[in-house]
Amino acid sequence: MPIRDLLASSDTSLTRSESRIVQLLLADYPVAGLGSASSLAKRAGVSDPTVARLASKLGFENFAAFQAALLEEVEARLRSPLMMMETKQVGEAGGNVVTRYLASVAQKVIDAAEAAVVEPYDRAIDLIMGAKGRVIVLGGRFSRHVAGMLAAYLQQIRSDVSGIAPLTLESFDSLLDIGRRDTIVVFDYRRYQTDVVEFTRQAEARGAHVVLFTDPWMSPIAEVADVVIIASVEVDSPYDSLAPAVAQIEALVAHAVIREKRAMERRVAELERVRSANAVTVDVSDPPQEGGRKKHER
């Protein structure tokens, strides 16, 4: 369990002094926990032994062990591909690397399935389908491609869906028109992107609802999100995998289709008429001409 969650949801009976430490740690997370036990005690206005007792109640041998866990969490959140290349050994070149990598990705998708709870998906669909205004989908350097996939799916289910990829200075101008009727769906994974975080925070401050897809370390956006859907992204590679995120959005869409079946059937039928009128897709019943072109009779 992430340290922040441990602090926020501790079932342990805490004294008033211990609660003050927890409040300080959460208010200035994770910085407050990265100094010495004495400095933390001084800031919270408690004694040094109180800090040690709190660490013990939280399940750590001492404050040093608590701090080590906190540092490991912080380092994991900030880990770059270059850093992971130094710590991950993906094996020698050859087919074994490929199979091991794919197996690790498959395991992460299985993990996401085993950890899945229906309630966040239901809540996400409520906010997406129930939005009286727009549904705006965005993400970071890589995750914006997953965001684009979700936007394309959602455009078949409801109107007024748009994707922002990538964010630009002009994108921030659009905040002027965002409000309580709108829902923001955002993808943000570790090495969290400043512009994605800031855009979403400002949209939420203007009243928009927020659905967040993120990793176990959780984007800062989680602090303002209405719904948070988490996937583990660390695989047998210096780069994180977004395959679990793709599986999650497809699961979200599958669930939405069942819930909104009648409305979607009408919309998809109309969409197919538009596509047919504009020959958007290939009609396999129409024999090809020489050179691969289809033959169109007049």
TAPEBEL-V387581 format. One line per field, one symbol per residue. burial: I if it has 24 or more other C-alpha atoms within 12 Angstrom, else O. Layout:
burial->???
This chain:
burial->OIIIOOIOOOOOOOOOIIIIIIIIIOOOIIOIIIOOIOOIIOIIOIOIOIIIIIIOIIOOOOIOOIIOIIIOIIOIIOIOOOOOOOOOOIOOOOOOOOOOIOOIIIOIIOOIOOOOOOOIIIIIIIIIIIIOIIIIIIIIIIIIIIIIIIIIIIIIIIIIIIIIIIIOOOIOOOIOOIIOIIIIIIIIIIIIIOIIIIIIIIIIOOIIIIIIIIIIIIIIIIOIIIIIIIIIIIIIIOIIIIIIIIIIIIIIIOOIIOOIOOOIOOOIOOOOOOOOOOOOOOOOOOOOOOOOOOOOOO
